[in-house]
């Protein structure tokens, strides 16, 4: 997936010091890291990431 389509990054594990968080910050991409276990398989699904609140909503909001 190219950066043009990537709007945010969400990871189950990690912290603000993780490689993904640092990479996202340097690329100017919002990120939520270390959210824990996802309730379902979200690979390839679209959603909305509220990075200010640290919440992820799957599907259209």
C-alpha positions as CSV (number, residue, x, y, z in Angstrom):
1,X,0.0,0.0,0.0
2,X,1.4,3.4,-1.0
3,X,1.6,6.3,1.4
4,X,-1.0,8.1,-0.7
5,X,-3.6,5.6,0.5
6,X,-2.3,5.2,4.0
7,X,-4.2,7.5,6.3
8,X,-3.3,6.1,9.8
9,X,-1.5,3.2,11.4
10,X,-2.9,1.0,14.2
11,X,-0.9,-1.7,15.9
12,X,-1.9,-4.3,18.6
13,X,1.6,-4.1,20.2
14,X,4.1,-1.3,20.7
15,X,4.5,2.0,22.4
16,X,5.3,5.6,21.4
17,X,9.0,4.6,21.1
18,X,8.3,1.6,18.8
19,X,9.7,1.5,15.2
20,X,6.2,1.9,13.7
21,X,5.3,4.9,15.9
22,X,8.6,6.6,15.0
23,X,8.2,5.9,11.3
24,X,4.6,7.1,11.2
25,X,5.6,10.3,13.0
26,X,8.4,11.0,10.6
27,X,6.1,10.4,7.6
28,X,3.4,12.6,9.2
29,X,0.9,9.7,9.5
30,X,-1.3,9.5,12.6
31,X,-0.8,6.3,14.7
32,X,-2.4,4.4,17.5
33,X,0.0,1.8,18.9
34,X,-0.3,-0.8,21.6
35,X,-4.1,-1.1,21.5
36,X,-4.0,-4.7,22.7
37,X,-6.1,-7.5,21.1
38,X,-8.5,-6.7,18.3
39,X,-12.0,-8.2,18.8
40,X,-12.0,-9.4,15.1
41,X,-9.7,-9.8,12.2
42,X,-9.5,-6.3,10.7
43,X,-6.8,-6.9,8.0
44,X,-7.9,-5.1,4.9
45,X,-11.0,-3.5,6.4
46,X,-11.5,0.2,6.4
47,X,-12.2,2.1,9.5
48,X,-11.7,5.4,11.3
49,X,-8.8,6.1,13.7
50,X,-9.4,8.7,16.3
51,X,-5.7,9.2,17.2
52,X,-6.5,12.0,19.7
53,X,-8.6,9.6,21.8
54,X,-6.7,6.5,20.9
55,X,-9.8,4.7,19.5
56,X,-10.4,2.7,16.3
57,X,-13.8,2.3,14.7
58,X,-14.2,-0.5,12.1
59,X,-16.5,0.3,9.2
60,X,-18.0,3.6,8.2
61,X,-18.6,6.1,11.0
